[in-house]
């Protein structure tokens, strides 16, 4: 026996979850990445500044790839109703969510975009299978 779902309600819910998850992911990118950019430079030790800038660029690329790109994929997947974009956003966000959740002891809050991406993708998949 197949479960019948009201596809209009679940479609709206899936779109809403995907967009909310994307906005939360973009907020985390802004929150964890942008304030570090405006830190004042320490002028006393040139080698220390060079090392800090090099390591900062590595973190910048990691946060860009693992927060901002999944947010964009989540919005695209939600607007165009494509579950595979949302699954990809979930998989891309997973490493940084685990790292920051472990590092900052904020496991519940950092994982919210992941939950929203996955729930939206599953709802889109269920709607597609029912049609």
N, C-alpha and C positions, 0 to 999 in steps of 0.2 A: 504494500500500500504506500503510495507516494503522498508526501505531505503537500497539501495545497497552501500556497501563501498568496497573500494579496500583493501582487508585484508592484503596484504603484506606491504603496506605503513603504515597502522594503527598498524600492529604488530610491525614493527620496531620502530614506534613512541612510542608505549606503553612500549616496552623494554627500549628505551632510557630514557623516563620519569621516569620509575621505578628506573633505575640505577642512574640517576642524583639526584633524590630525596633521594636515599640512601646515596650517597656521601655527599649531603648537610646536611643530618641528622647526619652522622658520623662527619662531620666538626663541627657542633654545639656541639656534645658531646665532641669533643676534645677542642673546644674553651671555653665552659662553665665549663668543669670538670677538665681538666689537669692543667691549670695554677694555680688553687687553691691548688693543691698538692704540688707545689714547693714554697709556701709561707714560709717565715722564721718563725721558732718557737719563740714565746715569752717565755722567761725563768723566768720572774719575778713572775708569779702567776701560780702555779701548778694547782689549781682548774680551773682557766680560760682556761688553755691549755687542761685539761681533758674534760671540757665541749665543747670546740671548736672541739676537735678531735672526740668526740661522735656525735656531730651534723654534722660534716663533713662526717662521715661514713654514716649517714642517707642520706645526699644529694648525696653522691657517689653512693649509691644503687639506689636512685631515678633516677639520670641521666643515670646510666647504663641501668636500665630497661626501661626507657622512651625515650631514644635517641639511644643508641647503639643497643639494641635488635630489635627495629623496622627497623633500617638501615639494619641489617642482614636479617631480614624477607623480606624487600623490594628488596634486591639484589637476594635472593633466589626466590622470586615470579616473578621478572622480567626475570631472566635467565631461569627458568623452566616454565614460562608462566602460572602461577597460580594466579588467581585474588584473591582467598580467603586469600593468604598470604599478599597481598597488602592491602586488606581491614583490616586485623588484624594489620598491621603496622600503618595504618591510625588511627585506634581506640586506639592503644597503645600510639601513639604520641600526641593524642589530649589533654590529661590533661596537660602535660608539656608545650606544645605549648601555651595553654591558660595562664598558670601560668607565664611563662617567657615573653610572649608577653605583659601581663598586667604589670608585674613588671619592665621590661626593656624598655617599650614604643617602642618596635621594632616589632610591630604586623605583619607588612608585611614580614619581613625577617625571622622570626621564623616560620611562617606558610608555607613557600615555600615547605618544605618536605611533609607537609600534602597535599598541592595542587597536588604535583607530584604523591604521592601515590594514591590519589583518582582518578586523571585523568587516570593514568595507569591502575588501577583496572577496571574502567568503560570501557576503550577501550578493555581490555581483555574480559570483559563480553560481550560487543557488538560483538566482533569477534566470540566468542564462540556461541552466540545465532544465528548468521547468518549461521554458518556451519551446 
